[in-house]
Each structure stands twice: as C-alpha cells, then as structure tokens.
C-alpha cells in the first residue's frame, strides 16, 4: 500500500494550479509581475511562467466552479486592496476543506491510494469518527461481496433478468439509507458479471427491505443478496441443514410480510424465496451476518447444487 497524505496533493497539485490562476487574474487586473510576486510569495520568474501559461497544475482545479469563484474573489480583493494576505489565506483554507469533502482533492487522493476507492472516505473531513469507520467497513464488505459473486463459476445463470444486488446494513438500520448496495444492480452480460459502480448507501430498495425485515427479527443478520429461484439451489440449502422459507411475492408491503413470516418461523432463515407472480420474477434471498457471508453462502449453494 502506498501512503499518500491529502496535504501532499494540496502542495503538489492544488497550490501550483491556484497560484497560476491567481497570477493570470491579477495580471488581467493590471498588477505588475513584481507586485504579483509579492502578493503570492513567489519569485518574479515564477510569475512570468504562470502568466505565460507554463506554470503547470491540474485542470480539475481549473475547471472546478468553486475554485474558479474563490480565485476570482481573491484576485478582486487583492487588486482592490479589500483583502490582505490573511484574508486570502482564510479563503484558500476554506476552499481546501471543501475540496477534500467529495471534491477534486478527494478524487485525486483516491487515485493516489486505490485502497480508498468505493469506501465513501470522509477521513479528511471528519477524522476517525466511529460512525464513519462503521460506514467504511460496511462499504468495504459490500464491495468484497460483489467481487465474490462475480467470481463464482456459473453465477451469470443465477442472476435474474432484472439483475441482482448485494447489501449490508449499519447496526440497527432504520431505512434504506442505512443499507449499502451496488447502484444500478449487478447484471449478467454475455456470460460475464458486470458490477456498474462501487457500493453506496441507499442504492437498493428491494435488498434493503429484506435486510431491514430480517434485522428487525434477528439483529445479527445485516447482509443479503438475491438470486434467481432454482430448485437445485433450494435442495442444496436443505442438504446443508437450511430449511428455505417460502413467502408470497404479491404482497405490496413486502417488508411487513417478510417480518411476519420470519416471526412465524421463529427465526430468520438463511434462505427465503418466492415463486414469482404476474410481472414478478421468482427470487431467492440469501442472508448472512454480513454481505460477504451471504455471498459466500451463494457460492457454496451453487457449487453443491451443480
């Protein structure tokens, strides 16, 4: 793993870009290169390069509306004398904090440290917040689960026409925004599994409904995935000592119906299924303590049922 601090990206990528942008704008407002150098704390030779378009930098900052607005505001203030160096520094520090919060600096950080991608990282903004750590762990688990599903031999045949998903909830999830899943669902295309995006909270209604229903009855269940209903898979579950639970596909409030069926069973089964209905494709939910647990059970069931 390569450790890269966001501050390194600020120094190497952000500051050269902003200095070049400020130098150009201050020149446009009539300041001499000597005056610009004094304002920016750089040499006159550096200002000459900036104004001549040789200062380098990153187009992500040049094209970022918030950066453009801040630079224009600072240039106007410095040129008119309404801002001094302290004021300009305060503006830039506020901009950096914003750009670290899902902005270009965050984007560059994820490119420099691929381990951060798809984790919804807010480390720069909120620090080692326990809630952020819990969210990161859930996102990481769902991402691993999706990859696990994609690597299962023959998995493409078990994905419903409408796609599948895999999700995991935070402890005591209240609604679908507490459940992380894959946006746009997972699809089979040409025998290959396509995972369209990294997991996000609130990305799935159906899997979230199943997880919340299960978690309400058994708080240890926080993960689930759905696959096409298949008799071989159900038989494999039975052979593993799992008694699949059948439920009705036509209930408008599926979450309430699932909770009632789980309560009638007295527990949340690892496998629950329906046979479909008019306009509703047959589906099977596989549950686990985590999304990875659910995905690994799917892998085992498909291997045993093949």
N, C-alpha and C positions, 0 to 999 in steps of 0.2 A: 504494500500500500504506500502511495506517495502522499505525504502530509503537506498540504498547501494551506496557508492561512489566508483568509479573505484580505487581510491587510497587505499581503504581498501583491495581490491583484489590484488593489487600490493604488499602490505605488507604481507598479509596472504598467498597468493598462489604463486606469482611470485618470490619474494625475496628468500624464503626458497629453491625453486627449483634451482634458479640460483646459490645461494651460494653452494648448494650441488654439482651442476655440476662443478663449478669453483674449489671447494676443490678437487674433484676427478681428474680433469685435471692437477691441479698444483702438486698434489701428483705424478701423472704419469710423470711429467716433473722434478721430483727429489727434490722438495721442502719438507722440514720437516713440521710436523704438527704445530710446533711453528711458522715457517715462514708463513705458510698458514694463521694461525690465525691472524697474524699481518697484512697481506695483506687484509684480509676480514673484519677485525674489529670484530671478534667473539672470543670466548674462545677456548682454545685448546681442551677442552672436546667436544665442538660442532663440531670442525673439525673432531675429531675421529668418531663421529656419522655419519657425512657426508661421510667420506671416507669408513666407514663400511656399507654404504647403509641404515642407519637408520634415515636419515635427513628428510624424507617425501617429500612433494612437489606435483606437478601436472604433469602428463605425457603429457598434452597438450603442456606444455612448453618444456619438454624434447624432444618431437618429432617434435617440430616446427623448420624447417630448418633455419629460420632467427635467432632464439635464439641459436641454436647449433653453427652457424657460428660466432655469436658475442661472445659467451662464449669461443670458441676456439681461436678467435683473441685476447681476453683479456688475456687468460691464456698464450698464446705465448708471448705477450708483457710484462706481469708481470714477467714471468720466465726469460726472456732475459734482462729485465731492460729497454726495449724500451718504455714501458708505465709506468706511475706512477698512483697514486690513482685518480688524477684529470682526466687523460685521460680515465681511466676505468669507472669513473662515467659518463663522457660525452658519452661514448659508450652505457652504460646501459640506460641513459635517452633517447637517440635517439631510442633505441630498444623499450622502453616502449611506446613512442609516436607512433611508427609504429604498435605495437601490440594492441593499442587502436583503430586503424583505421581498422575495419573489421577483426581484428586478434583475438588470443586467449583471450586477456583481454576483448575485446568487447563481445566475446561469453560467457565468464563467467559472465559478467555484465548482459547480457540478461537472463541468467539462474537465477541469484540472484534477478533480477527485471523483472518478466514476462511482465510487462506493456510495456517494451521496445521492445519486440519481434515483428518483422514484421514492425517496423517503420523506418527501414533504418537509425537508430540513428547515427549521426555524432557529437553529443554534445561534446564529449571529445576532438575532433579534431578541430572543428570549432566554438564551443561556441554557443551562442544564435543568430546565423545568421538568418536574416529574411527569406532568401531563404530556409535554412534548415528547419525552422519552417513550411513553406508552404509545403515543400515536406513531412514532417512528418504528417501534418494534412491530406494531400491527401491520404497517405498510410493508415492512421488510418481509414479514411472514407471508403475506398475500402474494408478494412478488415471487417468492420462492415456491409457493404452492402452484402458481400459474405455470412456472417453468417445469415443475414436477409433472403437471398434467400434460404439458406439451411434449414431454419426453416419453410418455407411456406408449409402447407399441400398440397400434390399432386404436388409439384414442379417438382418432378422427371419426370412426364409425359410431362412437358413443356420444357424439355431440349432437344435440337436437338441431333441427333446421333453423330455429330462432337463435341458436348459439347457446353457449354455456357461460357460467361465471363461477368465480370462487371468491369467498369473502370471509372477513373476520371482524368481530366487533370489539370495541373497547369494553372494559369491565362494566357491567350493568348498562348495556346500551338502551337508550330511550327511543330512538327513531333511526331512520336510515342514514342520517348524517353521522351516526356513531359507528357505522359499518363501512369498512374499506373493501372495495372490489375493483374489478377492471372496467374502466369506462368503455362503453360500446360492446361489451361482452367478448368472449373468445369464440372464434369461428374456425371451421374446417374448410380449407380451400385447396382443391386438388390433392387431397390426402394429407395436407400439411396443416398444422395448428398455427393460427395467426393470433398473436396477442397484440391488440392495436395500441395499447398505451400502458404506462405504469399505473399502479393502483392509486385510487383516490377515495376519500370519504364521500359517501352519498352517491356513489356511482351505480348502485344497483338497487332496484326496488324489490324484486322477487326474492333474491337470495337474502337480502336484508330482512324481509318479512319472515322468512323461515328461521333465520338465526335468532331474531328477537323472540319469536314464539318459543323456540327451544330454550333459549336462555332464561325466559320467564319461569319455566318449569324446572330447569336444571342450570344453575349459574356456571357450571363447569364447561358447558357447551358454548363456544364462541365462534366456531368456524363451520362452514358448509360449502358444498359445491353441488351443482345439479348436472345430471347426465340423462341421456335417453333411457326410458324404462325398457328393460330387457330381461327376459325370463332367466337366461343363463346367469346374469349378474345377481338377480334375486336368489337364485338357487345357490350361488357361491356364497352369498351372505348367510344363508341358512346353514350351510355346511361349516361356516366359521362360528356358528353359535349365535348369530344375529337373527332375530325374528323381525323381518321387514314389516313395517306398518303401512297399510293401505289407507289413503284418505280420499275424499271426494274432490275432484278437480273443479267442480262448478260453483263452489261457494264464493260469493262476492267478497266477503271478508275472510281471505284465506288465513291470515294470521290468527284470527279468533278461532277458526275451525281447527287449525293445527294445534293450538294450545289445548282445546277441548279434547282432541284425540290423544295428545300426549298425556293429559291428566287422566283420561280413561285408562290408558295403558299403565299409568303409574310411574312412567319414566320416559325419557327421550330416547328413541331407538337410534342406532347409528345409521339406519337406512329407512326412509319413508318414501312412498311412491304413490302415483295415481296412474290410471289407465287412459287419461285424456277424456275429452268430450268434444262436442261440436265446436270446431275452431280452436280447440286447446290441445296442444301436442302432449303426449304422455311424457311424464318427467319423474325422475327419482332424485331425491335429495340425500346426500351422504353427509353426515355430521361428524364433528370432531371437536376436541378441546381447542384446536387451532385450525387455521386454513390448511396448513401443511399436513396435520393429522387426517383431515378429510381427504385431501388429495392422495395421500399415501394409501388410505383405505380403498379408494377407487382403483389405484394401481394394483393392489392385491386382489380385489374382486374381479377385475378384468383378466388378470393372469390366471386366477383359479377357474374362471368361467369360460376360458378359451379352449 
